[in-house]
Amino acid sequence: MTPELVVAHRAGNDLGTLRSALDLGADLVEADVHAYRGRLEVRHRKTLGPWWLWDRGELVRRTDVRLLEIRELLAAAAGDPRLLLDLKGIHPRLAARLATVLTEVVPAGTVTVCTQHWWMLSAFRDLTNVRLVLSAGSRRGLRRLRSRLRGRPAYGVCVHRRLLTPAIVTELRRGAEVVFTWPVDTDDALADARRLGVDAMIGKNLSVLGVP
């Protein structure tokens, strides 16, 4: 295991890859959470109308894939504190619904929640067992993040690797305990992330990140 935290990117979107990543020793396992018609679905693909899901170069019918719901994921994790739930989209009730589910299912269990839409994190302010991570994937988002951290420290921040320099990482760490970055999927990306000095690396290939 490397000194940096290893985050298994998207591995929580499927129960099989969730268990594999946990068993292999990933420090965190990321899952994407969407609100859809009263449900909290765990999936990376985005909604396209009532019948379709899409991702880059891929279009599938909702009926052709098994859609995992958040309660199933939490049950499968069985209280393991290594879940990182990434809130997707801007549904106005996504965060509040997730906060309710966490209170009901894992009232004392540690969970990490991440989003690029920081206003959502207020739904978890009374849940002391939830670690909050502010994410930024653009230069504008990074500027806002740097400004926010000067007055409001956070548990964690997550920034796309192409936006970072060692100096920026040092600055972010003054306002956050953990600095995450993504994507780290190749040996070259790993070397770059280590050069930057981040605390946590998010990638799909755990062997690249030092997990056997």
N, C-alpha and C positions, 0 to 999 in steps of 0.2 A: 504494500500500500504506500502510495506516495504521501508526502506531508500535506499536499493540498487535498481538499475535499473533492471527492469524485461524485458527480451527479449523473445518473443514468437518464439521458434525454428520452422522453416519451415512453420509457419502459413501463410506466404505470398505466398506460392506456390499454393494456391487455393483462389478464390475470396470469398468464403463463410467463410473460416477460417480467412482470412484477416480481414473481416469486424467484425467478432466475437471478435477477439483479440483486435482490435482497440476499439470496443465498451466496452469491459471489462476493458480497461484501461492499457493495456500493454504499457510500455515506448518505446519499439521498436518492430517491427515485421519483422522477418528475412525471406528473400526469396532467393532462389538459382538461379543464372543466368548462363546459358550456351549459347555459340555461336554454331549455327548449320545451315550450308548451307545458310548463309546470314541473319538468324533470330537470335533474342535473346530470347531464351525460358526460362521460369521460371518453374523449376522442380528440384526435388532432384535426381531422377533416372538418371543414366549415360547412354550414348549412347553405343550400341553394334551393330555396323554395321548400315546399312541404314534402317532396319526394326524393330529393337528391342531396348528396354530400360531395364535396370536391376538395381536392388538393392540387398542387402543381402537376399538370399532365394527367390527372386522374379524375374521373367522374363516376360515382357509384350510386345505385339506388339504396335508400335507407333500409329497405326490406332485404337487401342482399348482404348486409353486414350485421354482426352481433354488436349491439350498442350497450356498453357497460354503463351502469349507473353508479353514482357516487357511494351509495350505501353498500353496494356490492364490493366496491374497491376497499372501503374502510373495513368491511367485514373480513376480506381476504388478507388485509395487512395485519389484522388481529392485534391492534395496539402498537405495532412497530412504529417508533417515532421518526422513521426515515422517509415519510411521504412529503413531497414538495408539490403542492397543488397550484397550477398556473391558471389563473382566471382568464378566459378567452371571451372576447366580445365586450359589449357595453350594455348588456341587459341590465335594466335598473334594479332588478331583484336578485341577480345572481349571487352577489356577496352575502346579502342578508339570508338567503335560503341556505347557502353553504354554512354560514355561521350557526344557523339553527340546527342543521344536520350534525355538525361537529359537536355542538352542545349535547345533543341527544345520544350520539353514537360513541364519541370518545371524549366525554366531559373532562377527563383528567389527562388525556393523552396528548403528547406533543405533536404538532403538525406545523409545517412551514407553508405559507401562502405567498404567492408572487403575482404581480400584475403590473402592466404598463399604465393602467388606469388607477392612479393612486387614490382617488376619492373612494374607491371601493373598500379600501383597507379600514375605513372608519367603522365598518360593520363588525370588525373583530376587536375593537379597542378594549372591550371588557373581558376578552378571552385571554387570560394570561398564559395559557398553554400554546397559543398560536404565535409563531415567529413570522414577522412580516418583512417581505422583501420588495423593494421598489425597483422596477425594471425600466430600462431605457434602451430603445433600439434605433434611435436616430440622433443626429447632432443636436437638434432642438431638445429632444428628451434629455440628453446628457446635460445640456446647459441648465435646464430646469432642475435636474437632480442635484447638480453641484450647488445651485442656489438654495434649494430646500434644505440640504444637509447642513448648511452653515448655521441654521437656526433650529432644526428639528432632526436630531440624530435618529438613526434607524438600526434595527438588528442587521439588515442586509440590503445590499444593492446588487443588481444584476445588469450588466452592460455588454452590448455586443462587442466582440473582441476588436473589430476594425476601428472602433471609436476610442480605444484606450491607448495610453502611453504609461510608462512607469511613473511619471510625475502625477498624472491624473489618478492612478490607482492609489498612490500615497495620499493624495488629497481626499479621495473618497473614504479611505480608511479612517480618517480623522472623525468622520461622522457616521461610520457604519462598522459594525463588528466584523462582517464578512463581505468581501467583494467577490461576486460570482462573474463569470464570463461564459459566453457561448459564441459560435460553436467551436468545439475542440474535438475534431474527429480524425485527425491525421497526426503523424509524428511531427510534421512541420508546425501544425497548429499548437501541439503540445509544447514544443520548444518556444514558440512565440508567447504562449500564455505564461510560461515560467519566466521568460524574460520580462514580462509585464509585472510579475510579482503578485498575481491575484491569489485569493484564498481558496476559491472553488471553481472547478472546471466542469462544464456541462457538455456531454458528448454521447454519441450513440455507440461508439466502439470502446467498450470497457477495457479491452486488452491494451489498447493504445494508452489509456489513462492509468495503467498499472494495476488493474484488477485482474487476477488470474482467471 
